[in-house]
Amino acid sequence: MRRFAVEHELFAPGDRVLAGVSGGPDSTCLLLVLAALRRSLGIELRAAYFDHGLRGARAGERERNAVQRLAGALELPLHTGSGDVKAHARRHKRSIEEAARELRYRFLAQAARRAGCDIVVVGHTRDDQAETVLLRLLRGSGLRGLAAMAADAPWPLPARGRTPRLVRPLLALTRDETAACCRAAGVTPVADPSNRSPAHLRNRVRRELLPQLRRYNPRIDEALTRLAASAASDIALLETLAAEAVEPTSGGARIDRARFRALPASLQQHAVRLAARRASGDGRDLSERHVRAVVRAAAGPTGARLDLPRGLRVAVRRDTLVFGSGDEAAPPLPDRPVALTVPGRARAGGWRLEADIVRRPAQLALEGGVYLDVDACGEALSVRRRRPGDRFQPLGMRQSKKLQDVLVDGHVGREERDGLPLVCAGRRIAWVAGGPPAEWAKVGPRARRAVRVTARRA
């Protein structure tokens, strides 16, 4: 697992890591191995347990006690939580599996934020990867679906504020190996009877379909994981090409219509899916029919609007396709500046902003946010709407120019301009939400710390 983590650059010295642990063999192995490697990897480790409330109070208590004993033996802090999965499924019209996943990841994001962790690790194995590829094949998935689970992925659900990375260091190991690890450590994992229930499609794939396929290829699991790796490599290239037409914004994403029309049909579809994921945080419910509808709308007249799954909306404007979610009738930004202390939070109109000080990041790009120079901006920022006569110094330029001209040059629609919050240091505009920082406020090559600011629609 250490070789896999190093090869995929999953951790860096100083990372604070939260491990999701259910008490089963895979997550138990995950915690045991990470605890053994925490010094050599240079990470600070914590554990988290979530009770889905699906098997009764006694079973949940047994699981929680097992995880508490394990975390105590390894001298690790433990964060616990619970939720009513059945009620969530009824309220939001989800399957039980989908509702459990949503509540679990929502809890893990909150626990990571409270613990100051930038990474959440989960115990998906190579067997889980093979099963996921088969499930995607059965559902008629495209290339992105065949890529299945990434070792290092963005957060899988929309969430308020900053989200951690999702890391899967067990993808190098099989389920038999995780069970062997637990036996070698003298730890008895908690058995989950739902893993044997034929009511779940994944269990039928695991217990019926895969054994049949092994009769034709005894190493079918390895073949499926190689297929996932190959698809992931190809999709990375295709999305890099498609991303040239997609621009992240603080409220979602937008696509330049002229550049979009110049793309081949395949890249147009990848661009739509990429923009949808950036806007909603989860593009799994976006079908080929939805993607084709957006492509047709991009070639049609200005003014069209499309409502897509999970509250995603696409508006066709003169020069752009705008991807966003939620109610467009957000409160206006205030005329007077709203204080944004560092660290701290602020609400301005329909926006929620957060600011904190971090170590200088390796990558200065931040989706939904920006890194600013601590020395140039200080620790007392403010947020306001634009005013007549505002000037801004775009990144890479020596002189400032009218903010109006900057927004026009950036193809920001007229109806969007008054809704973009401006983050200011004193009287100077350090950042226009959705774009890069001002030239004077950028993080310099010698900076060891930075102010991280994120802006999301409330």
Summary of the structure (lengths in Angstrom):
residues: 458
radius of gyration: 23.6
end to end distance: 39.2
largest distance: 73.5
contacts: 1440
relative contact order: 0.09
helix: 44%
strand: 22%
